[in-house]
Amino acid sequence: MLGSSVQFRIDYEQTKQLPIGKAILSDVFSVGGHNWRIECYPRGAHKEHKGEHLSIFLKHMGRTRRVKAIFEAFLMDKDGEPCTKATSRTRVHEFPIDGKSNDDDVDWGWSQFVKGTMLEKDYVREGHITFVCGIMVIHDNPILVPPSDLGIHLGSLLDHMDGTDVSFTIDVERFRAHRAVLAARSPVFRAELFGSMAEARMTSITLHEITPATFKVMLRFMYTDALPEEDELGDSSTEILQDLLVAADRYALDRLKLMCAQKLWDKVSADTVATTLACAETHNCQELKSKCINFLAVEENFKEADG
């Protein structure tokens, strides 16, 4: 479902001059791929109501597609607060295709929304009446789109090493990869592999200050946009996540950096908060740093961590 809300403000003095059956129209607005308009009849939409009630309707503009929608409306009171108890109305309606409707389908809402005698008493603020209208479009039987499998396909490409054109050596381990994928994911790798740096002309690059385990997880993330499950990281998962946050900061992988930050925060304790805070501060992860500081601001946590 797709929804939105609009405020519709009416000059109350203007309403006094209108005859029964004369509407004040909102601007046309879009919700859920359809155009809509609010039509308000301050003295009533039909003569049989004798102007005793304000009428409000939702109109579906350009009806080339059938659509079902939830329409909700209420007034703001004299204090500028929503008056949902007295004026809140909600309905579900299916708007047909143009040419396949009767008059009741064209304008749809409430012909007796609120008594006209109550408007000035309860709802006029600074000379205006304000409606809040919510429209929620309900998509029946949508075309089902499967979830993205891009990560699966790119992960398979990494697993089978088809078309690899660069390798990285860390200690004694060698990792093969695709320059284009790394450059697309990381501006740092883009500069190294396609810029004027020496690595751009090398097919084998030796990396320092990163462990094979950390690089393996980072490389997999760059192809799949996913991290391993917790049990795959092993007993030293906190240490690996900290190392991974450092690597993500180094290679400007902002999403990976925040994912690591969240996982580290989920695992934070009095025993780990100090190293986690140091990692966050050193590698410019303000979100994690703030959470660690807030954790230590609790006296009980601070005493336990300090002890």
N, C-alpha and C positions, 0 to 999 in steps of 0.2 A: 504494500500500500504506500502511496505517496500523498503527502498532505502539506497544507500550509494554512496560515491564518492571515486575515486582513482586517484592518480597522476602517470603518466607514463612518465619517463624521458629517453631520447634517446641521445646517444653520436652523435653529428652532424658529426664529422669526419668519424665515422663508416658508416654513411649513404652514403657517397660519394663513398664507395667501393662496395656498393650493386648493383646487377643487377636489372632490372625491374622484378617485380613479386616475389622478395625476401622480406620476412617479418621479422620484429623484434617483438618478442612476450613478453607480460607482464607475470608476475606470475599469476597463477590461483587464483581467489578470490571468496568469497561467498557473495551473496546478495539474501535475500528472500528465502533461502533454496535451491538455485541453484548456480552452479559453472559457472564462466565466465572468459573470457580472452580477452584482447585487442590485436589486430593484426594491426601493422602499417607497411605500405609499403612506405618507404621514396621516392622511385623513381616510384611509381605507381604500382598498382596490375596487370595491364593488358598492354600488349605491345602496344595495339592500342592507349593508352594514351601517348605513347612516353616519359614517364618519366617526363612529364610536371607538374603533380600534385602528391602530397602526398595523399595516400589512408589510411583510418582508418576504422576498422571494429570491431564489438562486436561479439564474438563467444560464444554460449551457449554450455557448455561442458556436456557430459553425458546426452543427451536429453532423459530421461525416462519419463518426464512429459511435457505436453504442457504448455507454459507459455507466457504471454504477458508482455512486458517490454517497458519502456520509456528509450531511450538512448540519452544522451546529451554529447557533447564534445566541448571543446574550448582550444585554446593555450594560454600560458603565454607569454607576450611580453618581450622585452629586459630589461625592468625595473623590471621584476618579478611580473607584474600586469596582472590580467586576461584580455585577449583581447576578450571580448564577442561580441563586435559589428562586428568585421571583421571575426571572426572564429567560433562563436557559432552556433552549429547545434543541432537540436532536432528532434527525430522521435519516433513513437510508432510502435512496431512490435510484431507479434505473432510468437514465435518459436515453431515449431511442434515437435512431438515425433520423435526420431531417426528412420530412415527407411521410414519416411513419408514426406520427404522433398526433394526439389531440391537444386541445388548448390547455388541458390540465398538466400535460407533460412539458409544455414550453416554459412556463414560469412555475416554479415549485417551491413551496415554503409554507408560510403561515399567514392566512388572511386576517386572523385575529391574534396578532402577536402580543400586543399589550394595549390596554385601554388608553385612548387619547387623553382622558382626563388625568391620567397618572404621569404623563410625560413631564410636564412642567414641575409637578410636585416632587418627583423622585429622581428624574434622570437628566435634567437640563443643567449643564455645567459650563460656565463662561459662554452662555448663549448657544450652546451646541448640544446635540445628542450624539453619543458615540456608540456604535455597534462593534462588536468583535465577532467575526464570522470565520469559522473553520471549515475547510473542505478537505475531505480525505477520499482520494480516488482508489477504488477497489478493483484490482485487476483479477478478473475471473479467468481461470484456465490459461495462465500465461504460457508462452512458448518456453519450454524448459531448456535452459542453457547449462551444459555441464560445467563444473569448476575448471579453472585454468589448469592445463597440464604442461605449461611451458617449463616449469621447474623439473618435471619428470623427464621431459625430453632432453633438456640441457644437462641434467644429472646423468642421463644415459650417455650423452656425448662425452662427458668427463670420464665415466667409467670405462668406456671402450677406447678412449683416446683417439678417436677418428679425427684426422686433420689437425692434430696438435702441432704448434709451430714454435713453442718456447718451453723451456724446462727450468725448474728451480731446484737448486741443491742446498740442503740444510743438513749440516753434519754429514752423515753418509747416505741420507735418504734423498731421492729424486722425485720431483713432482712435475708431470707434464700438463700443459694447459694450452689455451687458445688466446693469442694476443687480443683479438677483437673482443672477446667476452670480458677479459679483465679490464680492458680500456673502457668498455661501455659501463662497467660497474664502478670503477674507481678513477677519479681524476689524477691520482698519484700514479697509478699504473699507466694511464694514458700518456702522461708526460714522460715516463720512463721508457715505455715501449714504442711510442710513436713520435717522440720529440727529438731534441738534439742531444740527449744524454747518450752515454756510451752503450747502455743497455739496449737501445733501439737497434743496434747492429749485432747484438749477441743472441745466440740461440740457446745458450745455457747461462743462467745467472745464479750466483751464489748469494744466499741471504744470511745475514747475521742478526742477532738480537731477537730471534723468534724461534720457538721450538718446532720440531716437525709436527707434533700433535696439534699445536695451535694453528699452524699454517694449513694443515689438512682440513680442520674444521672451517677455517676462514675461506679456503678455496671452494669447499663444498657449498658454503653459503652463497658465494658469488655466482654459482651456477643455479642454485635451487631456491634461494631466498629463504632458507629454513635452517634452523639449528637442530642438532641431534637431540633425541629424547634424553631426559635426565639420567637414566640408567646407562646410556651409552657413554656418558662423560666420565663415569667411574667415581671412585671415592674422592679424588682430588678435583671435583667439579668446580669448587669455588676458585681454586688456583687457576684452572683452565679458563674460567670465565673472566677472571681478572686479566690474564694474559691476552685473551681474545679482545677485551675492551681496549687494551693498549694497542693491539694490532689494528683494530677498527679505527682508532684515532689516527694512527700513523698513515693508513691508506684511505682516510676520509670516507669510510663506510658508515655513514651516520645512522642508518636504520639498524645495522648490526650493533653499533655502539649502544644504542638505547635498549635493544633487546637484551644485551648482556647486563646493562644497568638494572633492568627490571628483574632479571633472574638473580642477580646478586642481592638486590633488595629483598626478594622473596626469601633468601637464605640468610639474611643478616641476623646476627646474634651478638651478645656481649663479647664473644670470643673473636668474631670476624669483623666487627664494625670498624676497628681502627685501621686494618689493612684495606678495607673497602673504601673508607673515607680517604685514605692516602692515595689510593689508585684514582678515585674520582677527582680529587683536587689536582693531582699531577697531570692528568690527561683530560682536563677541561670538560668534565661531565657534571654540569651544574645541577641537573635533576637529581642524580644519585647523591651528590655532595649535600644538598639541602636535606634530603631524607635522613642521611646519616647524622647530620647535625641535630635534626629534630629528635632522632632516636636518643642521642646522648644528652639532650636537654631534659629528658626524664631522669630525675635524680637516682632512681633505683637502677636504671640501665647504666648511668655514668659510674656509679659506685661499683657495679659488677664488672664493667669493662676495665676500670682503673685498678681493681683488685687483681 
